[in-house]
């Protein structure tokens, strides 16, 4: 009976893990193939005459070293200047960032000396915006020139409440780094899933590097919210609107300087993920929210909450089965496979700490690294010691 239970838990856990990391994407791809729905063919290109008024909001904090580059990038965007308002929010900055921004009369600067976090700054400024569409982006990203046109075209569909752009991570080092390789690979995988999500129904959570909302649909989120971008977009989804993904609008940013810097981000995101699940607990009701709940559970809840628990559970069940029935060759092979995988992850971690990339090792390492970050993030969430005023992770610069 014990062996049966161990086998049941082992295979059920494996099935959930496979579904979460690969099966969900394959299922969406298959469903989309069957119904042959790949995007809204009625969307027309935006021209100077049809372009809606847009506000670009850039959240900054002590960005004096890069802020002029960001300003130049904002001015270079291909969108009618008379229909584009540019806002920079620099609350709490004390390194001269507000003074630099104030040199540019085209930019509307919002600044308070108190630092209350990005969420509080957005909540403060959003009621002052009068354009029908607001686009958010970070100061440390570079936007492609056509991004605004590519984003706003989707608002021709009245059911679209938000549009998420693509995040591209660039490794500035010639030979690459473990942090850059892992982060870049993860975002390629995540971007593909978002594309499938969008085509099926809706993206479940936008990334703050580049996303937009119908200004009228914006709902303030609590000052203690860690993932403001995720919560803002999911609140819009909860009201029955779709979040569309547009890969032709993208924000490029440098990879994390090191794996330690990347860990800062992952642990904070993990803590925010657990917080978001609690705040959005009503979205677990698939009978009420249908497709949205299906996508939210499959793409977010399983990966954030369930899979990190199942990985060690599979390993322990595998050991228990072999201990009780040592003659089962299949389970010996599967245990050996797991041991090799985790040994590769450990070896990858050794090289990552030295900021060296070994292609054979960085996939198992980064996979394990992300799941370990979930445990660290959960600890911070439970202890409530993850502040919204987090220390920025250091990014690479040109070598």
C-alpha positions in Angstrom: 0.0 0.0 0.0 2.8 2.4 0.9 4.6 1.7 -2.4 1.3 2.3 -4.3 0.9 5.6 -2.6 4.5 6.6 -3.4 4.1 5.6 -7.0 0.8 7.5 -7.3 2.3 10.7 -5.8 5.5 10.3 -7.9 3.7 10.0 -11.2 1.0 12.6 -10.4 3.7 15.1 -9.4 5.7 14.4 -12.6 2.6 14.9 -14.6 1.9 18.3 -13.0 5.6 19.3 -13.4 5.5 18.4 -17.1 2.2 20.2 -17.6 3.4 23.4 -15.9 6.8 23.7 -17.7 5.9 22.2 -21.1 2.5 20.7 -21.4 0.5 23.9 -20.9 2.3 25.6 -23.8 1.8 22.6 -26.0 -1.9 22.4 -25.1 -2.4 26.1 -26.0 -0.5 25.6 -29.3 -2.7 22.6 -30.1 -5.9 24.4 -29.2 -4.9 27.3 -31.3 -4.2 25.1 -34.3 -7.5 23.4 -34.0 -9.5 26.6 -33.9 -7.1 28.5 -36.3 -7.3 31.7 -34.4 -4.0 33.6 -34.6 -4.6 37.3 -33.8 -7.2 39.9 -34.7 -7.1 40.3 -38.5 -9.3 43.5 -38.3 -6.6 45.5 -36.6 -5.4 48.3 -38.9 -2.0 50.1 -38.8 -2.0 53.4 -36.8 -1.4 56.5 -38.9 -0.8 60.1 -37.8 -4.5 60.9 -38.4 -5.8 57.9 -36.4 -3.2 57.8 -33.6 -4.8 58.3 -30.2 -3.3 60.5 -27.5 -0.8 58.6 -25.3 1.1 59.2 -22.1 4.4 57.5 -21.7 5.2 57.2 -18.0 8.8 56.4 -17.0 9.4 55.4 -13.3 12.9 56.4 -12.1 14.9 56.3 -8.9 18.5 57.5 -8.8 19.1 57.0 -12.5 21.5 59.9 -13.0 24.0 57.8 -14.9 21.5 56.6 -17.5 18.6 59.1 -17.5 19.8 61.1 -20.4 20.1 58.0 -22.6 16.5 57.1 -21.6 15.3 60.6 -22.4 16.9 60.5 -25.9 15.3 57.1 -26.5 11.9 58.5 -25.5 12.3 61.4 -27.9 13.3 59.1 -30.7 10.0 57.1 -30.6 8.1 57.2 -33.9 4.8 58.7 -32.8 3.2 62.1 -33.5 4.8 64.5 -30.9 1.5 66.4 -30.5 -0.2 63.2 -29.4 2.5 61.9 -27.1 2.9 63.2 -23.5 6.1 62.1 -21.7 6.1 61.9 -17.9 9.0 61.0 -15.7 8.4 60.2 -12.0 11.5 60.5 -9.8 10.2 60.3 -6.3 12.9 59.9 -3.7 15.8 60.4 -6.1 18.7 62.3 -4.4 21.5 61.8 -7.0 20.5 64.7 -9.3 18.1 62.7 -11.5 15.2 65.3 -11.1 17.6 68.1 -11.9 18.6 66.4 -15.2 15.0 65.7 -16.2 14.0 69.3 -15.5 16.4 70.5 -18.2 14.0 69.1 -20.8 10.8 71.2 -21.2 9.0 68.6 -23.2 9.0 66.2 -20.2 6.6 66.6 -17.4 8.4 65.8 -14.1 6.7 64.6 -11.0 8.9 64.5 -8.0 8.5 64.2 -4.2 11.6 64.0 -2.0 10.0 61.2 0.0 10.6 57.7 -1.3 7.5 55.5 -1.0 8.1 53.1 -3.8 7.1 52.8 -7.5 3.5 51.7 -6.7 2.8 54.7 -4.6 4.3 57.0 -7.3 2.1 55.4 -10.0 -1.0 55.7 -7.8 -0.2 59.4 -7.2 0.3 60.4 -10.8 -2.3 58.3 -12.6 -5.3 60.5 -11.6 -3.6 63.4 -13.3 -3.3 61.7 -16.7 -5.9 62.7 -19.3 -4.9 60.6 -22.4 -7.0 57.5 -23.1 -3.9 55.2 -23.1 -1.0 55.1 -20.6 2.2 53.3 -21.3 4.6 52.3 -18.5 8.3 51.5 -18.9 11.4 51.4 -16.7 14.3 53.9 -16.9 16.9 51.2 -17.5 15.2 49.9 -20.7 15.5 51.0 -24.4 12.3 50.9 -26.4 12.2 50.2 -30.1 11.1 53.2 -32.2 7.8 51.6 -33.4 6.7 50.4 -30.0 4.0 52.9 -29.3 2.4 52.4 -32.7 2.5 48.6 -32.3 0.9 48.9 -28.8 -1.9 51.3 -29.5 -3.2 49.6 -32.6 -4.7 46.8 -30.3 -7.0 49.3 -28.6 -9.2 49.3 -31.7 -10.7 46.2 -30.0 -12.9 47.4 -27.2 -12.3 44.2 -25.3 -8.6 44.9 -24.9 -7.9 46.6 -21.6 -4.1 46.4 -21.6 -1.2 45.6 -24.0 2.0 44.0 -22.9 5.2 44.5 -24.8 8.2 42.0 -25.0 11.1 42.1 -22.7 14.5 41.4 -24.3 17.6 40.7 -22.1 21.0 41.4 -23.7 24.2 40.0 -22.3 26.8 42.8 -22.8 29.8 40.6 -22.3 31.4 39.1 -25.4 31.6 35.6 -24.1 28.4 35.7 -22.1 27.8 35.1 -18.4 25.7 32.6 -16.5 23.4 35.2 -15.3 22.9 36.6 -18.8 22.5 33.2 -20.4 19.9 32.0 -17.9 17.9 35.2 -17.8 17.9 35.5 -21.5 16.8 31.9 -22.1 14.1 32.3 -19.4 12.6 35.4 -21.1 12.6 33.8 -24.5 10.6 30.9 -23.0 8.3 33.3 -21.1 7.7 35.4 -24.2 6.6 32.4 -26.2 4.1 31.5 -23.5 2.8 35.0 -23.4 2.3 34.9 -27.1 0.3 31.7 -26.8 -1.7 33.1 -23.8 -2.6 36.2 -25.8 -3.8 34.3 -28.8 -5.8 31.9 -26.7 -7.5 34.6 -24.5 -5.3 36.9 -22.4 -1.8 37.4 -21.1 -1.9 36.7 -17.3 0.3 39.5 -16.0 2.3 42.1 -17.8 6.0 42.9 -17.1 6.8 46.4 -15.9 9.6 47.0 -18.5 6.9 47.8 -21.1 3.1 47.6 -20.8 0.1 49.8 -21.3 -3.5 50.2 -20.0 -6.6 52.0 -20.9 -6.3 54.9 -18.5 -10.0 54.7 -17.5 -9.5 51.1 -16.4 -6.6 51.7 -14.0 -7.2 50.7 -10.4 -4.8 51.8 -7.7 -3.0 49.0 -5.9 -1.9 48.9 -2.3 1.3 50.7 -1.4 2.7 47.4 -0.1 2.2 45.5 -3.4 5.5 44.1 -4.7 4.5 43.3 -8.3 2.6 46.5 -9.2 2.7 45.7 -13.0 1.3 42.2 -12.5 -1.5 43.4 -10.2 -2.5 46.4 -12.4 -2.9 44.2 -15.4 -4.6 41.3 -13.6 -7.1 43.7 -12.1 -8.0 44.7 -15.6 -8.4 41.1 -16.6 -10.6 40.4 -13.6 -13.0 43.1 -14.9 -13.5 41.1 -18.1 -10.9 42.8 -20.4 -8.1 41.0 -22.2 -4.4 41.8 -22.0 -2.8 41.4 -25.4 0.9 40.6 -26.1 2.7 42.5 -28.8 6.2 41.2 -29.6 6.8 44.0 -32.1 6.9 46.4 -29.2 9.9 45.6 -27.0 12.0 46.9 -24.2 15.7 45.9 -24.1 17.7 45.8 -20.9 21.1 44.5 -19.9 21.3 41.2 -18.1 22.0 41.2 -14.4 25.6 42.0 -13.5 26.0 38.6 -11.7 24.1 35.7 -10.4 23.9 37.3 -6.9 22.3 40.4 -8.5 19.9 38.2 -10.4 19.0 36.4 -7.1 17.8 39.8 -5.6 15.3 40.1 -8.4 14.1 36.5 -8.4 13.6 36.4 -4.6 11.7 39.7 -4.7 9.5 38.5 -7.6 8.9 35.2 -5.8 7.8 37.1 -2.6 5.5 39.2 -4.8 4.2 36.1 -6.5 2.9 34.6 -3.2 1.5 38.0 -2.3 -0.3 38.2 -5.6 -1.8 34.8 -5.3 -3.3 35.8 -1.9 -4.6 39.1 -3.3 -6.1 37.5 -6.4 -7.5 34.4 -4.7 -10.9 34.9 -6.3 -9.3 34.1 -9.7 -8.8 30.5 -8.6 -12.6 30.1 -9.1 -12.6 28.6 -12.6 -16.4 28.5 -12.6 -16.5 32.2 -12.4 -13.6 33.3 -14.5 -13.4 30.4 -17.0 -10.5 30.8 -19.4 -8.8 33.4 -17.3 -8.6 31.1 -14.3 -7.4 28.2 -16.4 -4.6 30.4 -17.7 -3.8 32.0 -14.4 -3.6 28.6 -12.6 -1.6 26.9 -15.4 0.9 29.7 -16.1 1.3 31.3 -12.7 -0.1 29.5 -9.7 1.4 26.1 -10.5 4.9 27.5 -11.2 5.0 29.8 -8.3 3.3 27.7 -5.6 3.0 24.0 -6.5 6.0 23.1 -8.7 8.8 24.1 -6.2 7.1 21.7 -3.7 6.8 18.9 -6.2 10.4 18.8 -7.3 11.8 17.6 -4.0 8.7 15.4 -3.5 9.4 13.6 -6.7 13.0 13.0 -5.7 12.0 11.7 -2.2 9.3 9.4 -3.6 11.7 8.0 -6.1 14.1 7.1 -3.3 11.3 5.6 -1.2 10.1 3.4 -4.1 13.6 2.0 -4.8 14.2 1.4 -1.1 11.0 -0.6 -0.8 11.2 -2.3 -4.2 14.9 -2.3 -5.2 14.3 -4.4 -8.3 12.4 -1.7 -10.3 14.8 -0.7 -13.1 12.7 2.2 -14.4 12.7 4.0 -11.1 16.5 3.5 -10.8 17.0 5.1 -14.1 14.7 8.0 -13.2 16.5 8.6 -9.9 19.8 8.5 -11.6 18.5 11.1 -14.1 17.5 13.4 -11.3 20.8 13.0 -9.5 22.7 13.8 -12.7 20.5 16.8 -13.3 21.0 18.2 -9.8 24.8 17.5 -9.9 24.9 19.5 -13.2 22.9 22.3 -11.4 25.5 22.3 -8.6 28.3 22.4 -11.0 26.6 25.2 -12.9 26.2 27.1 -9.7 29.9 26.8 -9.0 30.7 28.4 -12.4 27.9 30.9 -12.0 29.4 32.2 -8.8 32.6 32.9 -10.8 30.4 34.6 -13.4 31.3 32.0 -16.1 28.9 30.3 -18.5 29.0 26.6 -19.3 26.3 25.9 -21.9 25.8 22.3 -20.8 25.2 23.4 -17.2 23.4 26.7 -17.1 20.0 25.3 -18.0 19.8 22.9 -15.0 21.4 25.5 -12.8 19.0 28.3 -13.7 16.0 26.0 -13.4 17.1 25.0 -10.0 18.1 28.5 -9.1 14.6 29.9 -9.9 12.9 27.2 -7.8 15.2 27.8 -4.9 14.4 31.5 -5.2 10.7 30.6 -4.7 11.5 29.1 -1.3 13.6 32.2 -0.3 10.8 34.5 -1.6 8.2 32.5 0.4 10.2 33.0 3.5 10.3 36.7 3.0 6.6 36.8 2.2 5.7 34.9 5.4 8.1 37.1 7.6 6.9 40.2 5.8 10.4 41.5 5.4 10.4 42.1 1.6 10.0 45.9 1.3 8.6 47.7 -1.7 11.7 50.0 -1.3 14.0 47.3 -2.6 17.6 47.6 -3.5 18.0 47.8 -7.2 19.8 44.9 -8.8 22.9 45.9 -10.6 22.9 45.5 -14.4 25.6 45.0 -16.9 27.1 47.9 -18.8 29.0 47.9 -22.1 32.4 46.1 -21.5 
